[in-house]
Amino acid sequence: MSANLPITAEAMTDVLRVRLAPAQLEVIDESYKHAGHAGANDTGFGTHFRVRIASPLFLGKTRLARHRLVYDALQDFIDQGAHAIAIEVL
């Protein structure tokens, strides 16, 4: 991933589709709910996300291993300032 990609739900969706081939996927930017909290910025976007995902790559893996796959796929976004990612494995 290019370090110049914006931290958006759309960009995260694109990366997760390529890396995890999900059967179901929803990425929601919930940054506006965290205004004034740690890690929030003054735009209300790009810091706090919710990922709802089902992937065949999760079969036979523990909850922790499933979450690690998602975090690993999104690491570039985290490195650029995504502060919180809530993961719901479907």
N, C-alpha and C positions, 0 to 999 in steps of 0.2 A: 504494500500500500504506500502511496506517496504521502510524505509528511505534509503535503499541502492540501490534502482533502479536508473539507470541513467536517466538523464533528456534528453530524446530523443523523436522524433516524434513517433517512434514505441511504446514506453512505454505509451505515452499519448493516442495514438490510442487505445491501449488495455484497458486502464482505461475507456475511453469514451464509448467504445463498451459495456462494462459491466454495467456502471452506467446509460447511457442514451439510449441504444438500438437504435442507429441511423439508419435511412433508407439510409442516405448518410453521408460519413465522409471522410475528407481529413485533415491531420495535416502536416504542412510544417514548417521545421526549417529554418527560415530566418535570423538566427544570423549573418551569414557572411555579410549581408547587413548593419549591425550596428556596425562594427568594429570601435572602438574609441568612441562610444557613451556611455552614462550612462547605466550601467547594463551589458555591453558587457564584455566578458572575452577574454583571449588571444588565445582561441582555435577556435573561430568562430562557435561554436556549443553550443546548450543547453540554450540559454538565451532569444531568440526572436522567437515566433511561430505565425503562422496563422492557425486558425481552421475554416474549412468550414463544417457545420453540419446541417442536417435535422433530427429531431426526433419527433416521435408521442407524446413525453412528452411535447413538446412545444405548442401543440394545446391549444388555448384559453388563452395563457399567453402573457403578454406584452413583448416587446423587452428587457426591463430591467430584467424581470423575467427569460427569456430564457438565457440571458447572465449570470445571477447569477447561474443558473443550471450548466453551463459549468465551470465557475470559481470554484464553490463548488466542482465539480468532479475533478478538477485539482489542488486543494489547496495544496496537498502534494508537487507537483512539484514547485509551487510558493514558498512554505516555504523552499525548497531546493535551490532556486536560479533562477528559470525561471523568467525573469525580465518583459517580455511583451508578452501578448497573445492577438492577434487581432482576433475577432470572427466575422465570416460571417454566419448568420443563413440563411439557404436556404429554 
